[in-house]
Amino acid sequence: MTTTKGQLRPASIDDAQAITAFLISLGLVMPACEDATRRHWQGLWIDNPALAHHTNTSLGSVLEDDGEIKGFFGNIPQVSWLGDKPVTISSARAWAVDPEFRSETPRLCSAFFDQSDVDLVLISSANPPAGKRCLAFGGAKMPQPEYDNILYWVVNASGFLSAAFRKKGCGSFMASMLGLMGSMPLDFNINIKGRRPYGALDNLTPVSLDGVDAVFDDLWMRKRRQMPDTLLASRDAATLRWYFGLGAGRDDVRFLRYDEGDMLKGYAVLVREDAPAIGLRRMKIADIVADENDSKIIQALLAGSYDYARARQCHVLELIGLPEDVRAMAQKNKPFSRPMATFPFFYKALTPGLGEKLANANSWYVTAYDGDTSLI
C-alpha cells in the first residue's frame, strides 16, 4: 500500500506570504518585501483581466505538512481566443517541491494536468523534468519546432563578446580586452553581410505602458478576424497593460507602435532581460503583431527594435517564437541563432476536439508573451 506525505489543498491569496517564503528558501527569485509580495500575487490572482472568463478558478496547489508548505504548483489564469471563442487557460507558474517531499510531485502534477474548469493547461518555461511530467500526464510539445531556437542580432559587438568571454570564465579585464579585439571582425561580418534589420522608421513611436490605449483594442479585434483558426493570447489593451506591468522591469517596457493616421497597424513589445553576472545588456522582443502580418510593418518593427536597443546601449536584441511565415520575415534579416538548453513549451488540451486542433502548428501564434515566459 502506497502512503502519501502531507496534505494537498487549493492555494489561495492568503497563502501569498508563506508561498513566497517557501519559494525563496528553495532558491527561486521572488519579491522580497511584504508589499512587493502582495502586489505580485494580487496582480496574478486578483487584478487579472482573464478572471472574467474563468469559473471556479484554480490558483494552484499547496502541499502542507504540519502547517508548513512543502510544495507549490502555481497557476496563472489566462484566456486565449479561437475566433470568437474564448479558450480558458491555466499557465504554470513557480513550481517547487521540498527535496524530502519529491515523492509527492505526481499528486501536484495530477492537480495541475487534470483540472476540470479550464480548456487548456500550459507550461511555457519548462525545464526537462517539467517537460517529461507533461508528456507523462497526457500533454504534448507545442508544435513549433523552431521555438527553442533563439534568433538574435548583435547591437554592440565589443560588449556582446566581452559578456561571452565572461560567461566562459574570463575575468572582467581580460574579457573586455578580448571583446574589444574580437569586435572588429564581428562588426565587419555584421556590416558586410547586413546582419541587422533595416527599414523605414517614420511610422514608429516608442511608448510606455501608459501609451497602450484604445486603438490596441481595434487592432486586437482585427487580428482575431484575420486569424480565426489560430489560438491567440488576449491582446486587448487592458490585458497588455496588466501582463507587462507585473514584473519588476515594468518601467523599462516599451511598446514600439506602428501607426498609419489614426489606425494602429502593429507593434513590438521590448523588455529588458540583462544578465548582470556577465555584464550583458539584453533587449528582447517579447511580442510582435502586425495587421494582416504585413511584411512591411514587421520589417519596420524589427528595424525600430534594433535602433531602440542601440539607443538604450544594449549589446544584443533577441527574438523567440512566431509562426513560420512571420518568423521567415525575421530571418531575412540574417540573425544569428542559438538553441535553448531544452524545449520549454508544453500543453495539454482538456476539452474535446481542442487537442486535435492544437496538434497543427498553424493553430499557434506563440511568442514570449504566452504563458509566463516574459514574467521570469
PyMOL commands that set and color helices and strands:
alter all, ss='L'
color gray80, all
select helices_A, chain A and resi 13-25+34-45+49-53+99-113+128-136+157-167+172-193+209-211+214-226+237-244+250-252+276-278+291-293+295-311+324-331+354-358+361-363+373-375
alter helices_A, ss='H'
color red, helices_A
select strands_A, chain A and resi 7-10+60-65+68-82+85-97+120-123+140-141+149-154+204-207+232-233+254-260+263-272+282-290+316-319+336-339+346-349
alter strands_A, ss='S'
color yellow, strands_A
deselect
rebuild
show_as cartoon
